[in-house]
Amino acid sequence: MWELQEKIKETINQYLEDSGAVKVDAEEIGLDHRAGSVFVSTEEGWIAAEAGNVRTLEYYGGFEYVDDKLSIDEITFYSSDSSRVANAIEYYNNNQGE
């Protein structure tokens, strides 16, 4: 059982790396700083939060209304199919050079 859990963690970490995900503060995607930090993958079109940060992202970042989400182990992925997520990714893309 522990082997499976470790394999899942390794797979998720590899996926984060392969997708070009970058860990940023919520302010960098246009959200309240209290929303914490997130992973952003502009290539794959999602924002992800670690388990300890999901609640604050949903409350302070408005992600509680995002229906297109998937939780795997300790990470919750929010799809850009939701306008809230798409807008945050667009904000990030438009402000990367600043």
Backbone as ProteinMPNN parsed JSONL, in Angstrom:
{"seq_chain_A": "MWELQEKIKETINQYLEDSGAVKVDAEEIGLDHRAGSVFVSTEEGWIAAEAGNVRTLEYYGGFEYVDDKLSIDEITFYSSDSSRVANAIEYYNNNQGE", "coords_chain_A": {"N_chain_A": [[0.826, -1.197, 0.0], [1.945, 1.279, 0.798], [3.862, 1.573, -1.111], [2.337, 2.088, -3.375], [1.257, 4.596, -2.707], [3.609, 6.144, -2.638], [4.418, 5.871, -5.3], [2.337, 7.237, -6.59], [2.772, 9.864, -5.644], [5.308, 10.337, -6.799], [4.623, 10.188, -9.509], [2.872, 12.375, -9.752], [4.614, 14.496, -9.106], [6.395, 14.255, -11.252], [4.642, 14.81, -13.36], [4.012, 17.492, -12.779], [6.486, 18.651, -13.273], [6.909, 17.935, -16.003], [4.841, 19.321, -17.229], [5.604, 21.886, -17.22], [5.004, 23.438, -15.041], [4.933, 26.182, -12.772], [5.678, 27.395, -9.576], [3.992, 29.9, -7.914], [3.181, 32.968, -6.145], [-0.151, 33.817, -5.143], [-0.808, 36.426, -5.858], [0.527, 36.813, -8.228], [-1.085, 35.711, -10.098], [-3.184, 37.339, -10.111], [-4.791, 37.249, -7.84], [-6.002, 37.635, -4.435], [-3.521, 38.082, -1.954], [-3.775, 36.448, 0.243], [-4.659, 34.049, -0.682], [-2.576, 32.376, -0.994], [-0.001, 30.202, -2.302], [0.43, 28.793, -5.581], [0.573, 26.312, -8.22], [1.181, 26.937, -11.605], [0.357, 26.006, -14.831], [0.825, 26.998, -17.886], [1.078, 25.74, -20.272], [-0.451, 23.37, -20.098], [-2.831, 24.368, -19.18], [-3.923, 24.777, -16.508], [-4.337, 25.394, -12.978], [-2.912, 24.588, -9.896], [-3.172, 23.501, -6.494], [-1.592, 22.754, -3.405], [-2.549, 20.445, -0.819], [-2.658, 21.714, 1.759], [-3.227, 24.296, 1.063], [-5.506, 24.513, -0.425], [-8.003, 25.238, 0.683], [-7.674, 27.992, 1.367], [-7.143, 29.054, -1.176], [-9.549, 28.515, -2.453], [-11.33, 30.022, -0.877], [-10.251, 32.741, -0.592], [-9.403, 33.179, -3.172], [-11.541, 32.711, -4.784], [-11.99, 30.275, -5.954], [-13.761, 28.387, -5.127], [-15.975, 28.191, -6.627], [-15.278, 26.888, -8.896], [-15.96, 24.28, -10.955], [-14.673, 22.441, -12.533], [-12.489, 20.569, -11.458], [-9.899, 18.503, -10.06], [-8.847, 16.303, -7.634], [-5.929, 14.769, -6.615], [-4.208, 12.722, -4.604], [-2.283, 14.83, -2.757], [-2.716, 17.122, -4.169], [-4.72, 19.524, -5.822], [-6.145, 20.095, -8.882], [-7.177, 22.698, -11.018], [-9.095, 23.351, -13.764], [-8.629, 25.241, -16.803], [-10.933, 25.358, -18.195], [-12.804, 26.528, -16.723], [-13.873, 29.847, -16.361], [-12.852, 31.46, -14.324], [-10.377, 30.323, -13.677], [-9.14, 30.422, -16.201], [-9.003, 33.21, -16.552], [-7.215, 33.874, -14.494], [-4.893, 32.581, -15.376], [-4.493, 33.974, -17.755], [-4.022, 36.541, -16.713], [-1.604, 36.023, -15.387], [0.044, 35.369, -17.608], [0.015, 37.83, -18.974], [1.388, 39.457, -17.233], [3.928, 38.517, -16.669], [6.459, 39.621, -17.257], [6.836, 41.684, -15.499]], "CA_chain_A": [[0.0, 0.0, 0.0], [2.813, 2.46, 0.873], [4.514, 1.67, -2.421], [1.38, 2.739, -4.26], [1.207, 6.003, -2.333], [4.856, 6.754, -3.073], [4.363, 5.897, -6.766], [1.409, 8.32, -6.956], [3.489, 11.123, -5.395], [6.346, 10.465, -7.823], [3.951, 10.457, -10.779], [2.378, 13.753, -9.706], [5.779, 15.384, -9.2], [6.885, 14.188, -12.627], [3.669, 15.516, -14.186], [4.213, 18.923, -12.551], [7.712, 19.022, -13.978], [6.709, 17.781, -17.447], [3.861, 20.284, -17.716], [6.17, 23.23, -17.153], [4.36, 24.167, -13.949], [5.744, 27.104, -11.991], [5.03, 27.741, -8.31], [3.939, 31.354, -7.774], [2.247, 33.51, -5.155], [-1.463, 34.092, -5.729], [-0.819, 37.772, -6.433], [1.055, 36.75, -9.591], [-2.174, 35.314, -11.009], [-4.247, 38.322, -9.946], [-5.658, 36.936, -6.703], [-5.663, 38.146, -3.107], [-2.318, 37.421, -1.44], [-4.165, 35.45, 1.253], [-4.954, 32.786, -1.369], [-1.389, 31.529, -0.857], [0.789, 29.93, -3.505], [-0.161, 27.808, -6.491], [1.32, 25.922, -9.404], [0.518, 27.359, -12.841], [0.856, 25.425, -16.077], [0.22, 27.658, -19.046], [1.096, 24.75, -21.361], [-1.555, 22.42, -19.922], [-4.054, 25.116, -18.903], [-4.48, 24.525, -15.183], [-3.726, 25.908, -11.757], [-3.003, 23.538, -8.884], [-2.84, 23.875, -5.12], [-1.288, 21.657, -2.497], [-3.637, 20.195, 0.132], [-2.704, 22.712, 2.821], [-3.549, 25.605, 0.515], [-6.748, 24.45, -1.214], [-9.079, 25.986, 1.356], [-7.46, 29.433, 1.226], [-7.312, 29.389, -2.586], [-10.974, 28.515, -2.772], [-12.018, 31.113, -0.179], [-9.734, 34.058, -0.942], [-9.194, 33.279, -4.609], [-12.793, 32.506, -5.51], [-11.983, 29.009, -6.678], [-14.795, 27.479, -4.634], [-16.994, 28.092, -7.665], [-14.731, 26.153, -10.031], [-16.476, 22.907, -10.983], [-13.726, 21.582, -13.262], [-11.301, 20.351, -10.633], [-9.572, 17.108, -9.8], [-7.913, 16.132, -6.528], [-5.162, 13.536, -6.646], [-3.301, 12.715, -3.465], [-2.207, 16.091, -2.015], [-2.79, 18.224, -5.132], [-5.989, 19.748, -6.505], [-5.965, 20.774, -10.165], [-8.331, 23.471, -11.464], [-8.982, 23.449, -15.219], [-8.92, 26.521, -17.442], [-12.282, 25.322, -18.761], [-13.524, 27.492, -15.887], [-13.446, 31.211, -16.686], [-12.066, 31.98, -13.198], [-9.024, 29.8, -13.855], [-8.629, 30.975, -17.456], [-8.674, 34.614, -16.305], [-6.013, 33.916, -13.66], [-3.769, 32.218, -16.239], [-4.291, 35.107, -18.658], [-3.387, 37.586, -15.906], [-0.224, 35.588, -15.211], [0.738, 35.514, -18.895], [0.133, 39.248, -19.317], [2.2, 40.177, -16.249], [5.157, 37.789, -16.36], [7.662, 40.434, -17.402], [6.878, 42.801, -14.532]], "C_chain_A": [[0.869, 1.26, 0.0], [3.561, 2.677, -0.44], [3.623, 2.408, -3.409], [1.325, 4.233, -3.967], [2.464, 6.742, -2.812], [4.89, 6.88, -4.602], [3.454, 7.038, -7.259], [2.092, 9.674, -6.767], [4.554, 11.37, -6.461], [5.732, 10.826, -9.176], [3.445, 11.892, -10.838], [3.539, 14.731, -9.84], [6.357, 15.402, -10.609], [5.95, 14.939, -13.57], [3.822, 17.03, -14.023], [5.429, 19.422, -13.315], [7.51, 19.0, -15.494], [5.768, 18.834, -18.032], [4.371, 21.715, -17.671], [5.569, 24.076, -16.051], [5.372, 24.999, -13.172], [4.973, 27.416, -10.716], [5.142, 29.246, -8.109], [3.016, 31.736, -6.62], [0.953, 33.875, -5.864], [-1.548, 35.466, -6.374], [-0.341, 37.767, -7.887], [0.03, 36.253, -10.599], [-3.407, 36.196, -10.79], [-5.202, 38.066, -8.8], [-5.162, 37.603, -5.431], [-4.462, 37.371, -2.567], [-2.631, 36.336, -0.411], [-4.522, 34.102, 0.634], [-3.738, 31.865, -1.388], [-0.603, 31.37, -2.141], [0.158, 28.782, -4.29], [0.867, 27.399, -7.536], [0.505, 26.371, -10.61], [1.173, 26.636, -14.008], [0.118, 26.097, -17.226], [0.154, 26.696, -20.223], [-0.118, 23.825, -21.299], [-2.878, 23.112, -19.597], [-4.708, 24.767, -17.58], [-3.701, 25.269, -14.116], [-3.925, 24.826, -10.716], [-2.591, 24.083, -7.529], [-2.55, 22.623, -4.311], [-2.364, 21.605, -1.419], [-3.761, 21.276, 1.199], [-3.121, 24.09, 2.359], [-4.875, 25.648, -0.248], [-7.832, 25.329, -0.595], [-8.904, 27.496, 1.188], [-7.602, 29.88, -0.224], [-8.795, 29.454, -2.94], [-11.69, 29.694, -2.107], [-11.555, 32.474, -0.67], [-9.541, 34.25, -2.444], [-10.441, 33.081, -5.434], [-12.871, 31.199, -6.275], [-13.018, 28.011, -6.146], [-15.9, 27.289, -5.662], [-16.517, 27.348, -8.909], [-15.201, 24.701, -9.954], [-15.493, 21.93, -11.622], [-12.439, 21.442, -12.471], [-11.143, 18.862, -10.35], [-8.548, 17.061, -8.682], [-7.272, 14.761, -6.62], [-4.127, 13.632, -5.539], [-3.362, 14.073, -2.775], [-2.315, 17.321, -2.917], [-4.199, 18.294, -5.726], [-5.718, 20.594, -7.738], [-7.28, 21.45, -10.558], [-8.14, 23.756, -12.951], [-9.327, 24.847, -15.734], [-10.231, 26.488, -18.224], [-13.194, 26.249, -17.959], [-12.992, 28.887, -16.204], [-12.591, 31.812, -15.57], [-10.6, 31.558, -13.34], [-8.395, 30.393, -15.116], [-8.213, 32.434, -17.279], [-7.395, 34.748, -15.481], [-4.773, 33.57, -14.493], [-3.467, 33.357, -17.211], [-3.597, 36.264, -17.928], [-1.904, 37.266, -15.721], [0.591, 35.793, -16.497], [0.994, 36.979, -19.242], [1.101, 39.994, -18.406], [3.51, 39.492, -15.9], [6.4, 38.657, -16.395], [7.817, 41.525, -16.349], [7.542, 42.409, -13.238]], "O_chain_A": [[0.567, 2.212, -0.72], [3.852, 3.808, -0.829], [4.091, 3.245, -4.181], [1.346, 5.046, -4.891], [2.368, 7.851, -3.336], [5.348, 7.894, -5.13], [3.778, 7.716, -8.233], [1.999, 10.539, -7.638], [4.685, 12.485, -6.965], [6.262, 11.67, -9.9], [3.577, 12.554, -11.868], [3.455, 15.691, -10.606], [6.764, 16.454, -11.101], [6.41, 15.628, -14.48], [3.768, 17.769, -15.006], [5.397, 20.49, -13.926], [7.897, 19.941, -16.187], [5.89, 19.194, -19.203], [3.657, 22.647, -18.04], [5.618, 25.305, -16.116], [6.508, 24.581, -12.945], [3.769, 27.67, -10.757], [6.239, 29.805, -8.129], [2.185, 30.943, -6.177], [0.96, 34.204, -7.05], [-2.287, 35.649, -7.341], [-0.753, 38.61, -8.683], [0.238, 36.357, -11.807], [-4.514, 35.862, -11.214], [-6.309, 38.604, -8.783], [-4.028, 38.078, -5.369], [-4.393, 36.15, -2.705], [-1.841, 35.412, -0.22], [-4.671, 33.114, 1.353], [-3.854, 30.697, -1.759], [-0.543, 32.282, -2.966], [-0.541, 27.93, -3.742], [1.894, 28.055, -7.711], [-0.715, 26.206, -10.638], [2.395, 26.652, -14.154], [-1.046, 25.807, -17.5], [-0.723, 26.818, -21.078], [-0.736, 23.531, -22.322], [-3.939, 22.501, -19.726], [-5.907, 24.493, -17.528], [-2.571, 25.708, -14.326], [-4.989, 24.21, -10.655], [-1.775, 24.999, -7.427], [-3.171, 21.577, -4.501], [-3.016, 22.611, -1.14], [-4.872, 21.708, 1.507], [-3.349, 24.972, 3.186], [-5.311, 26.72, -0.669], [-8.5, 26.082, -1.303], [-9.87, 28.203, 0.901], [-8.121, 30.965, -0.486], [-9.229, 30.36, -3.651], [-12.57, 30.301, -2.718], [-12.37, 33.28, -1.118], [-9.521, 35.383, -2.924], [-10.416, 33.26, -6.652], [-13.725, 31.035, -7.146], [-13.132, 26.903, -6.671], [-16.674, 26.335, -5.579], [-17.272, 27.196, -9.869], [-14.88, 23.985, -9.006], [-15.48, 20.744, -11.295], [-11.436, 22.095, -12.76], [-12.096, 18.085, -10.393], [-7.5, 17.702, -8.767], [-7.95, 13.736, -6.692], [-3.276, 14.521, -5.543], [-4.415, 14.435, -2.249], [-2.037, 18.437, -2.479], [-4.791, 17.276, -6.083], [-5.134, 21.674, -7.648], [-8.353, 20.858, -10.446], [-7.131, 24.339, -13.348], [-10.187, 25.539, -15.187], [-10.601, 27.481, -18.85], [-14.227, 26.699, -18.455], [-11.78, 29.078, -16.303], [-11.688, 32.6, -15.85], [-9.696, 32.368, -13.138], [-7.24, 30.819, -15.092], [-7.178, 32.848, -17.801], [-6.582, 35.635, -15.738], [-3.724, 34.194, -14.333], [-2.301, 33.666, -17.458], [-2.688, 36.889, -18.475], [-1.052, 38.14, -15.881], [1.698, 36.33, -16.459], [2.063, 37.326, -19.745], [1.588, 41.063, -18.775], [4.144, 39.862, -14.913], [7.32, 38.43, -15.609], [8.836, 42.215, -16.32], [7.655, 43.231, -12.328]]}, "name": "protein", "num_of_chains": 1, "seq": "MWELQEKIKETINQYLEDSGAVKVDAEEIGLDHRAGSVFVSTEEGWIAAEAGNVRTLEYYGGFEYVDDKLSIDEITFYSSDSSRVANAIEYYNNNQGE"}
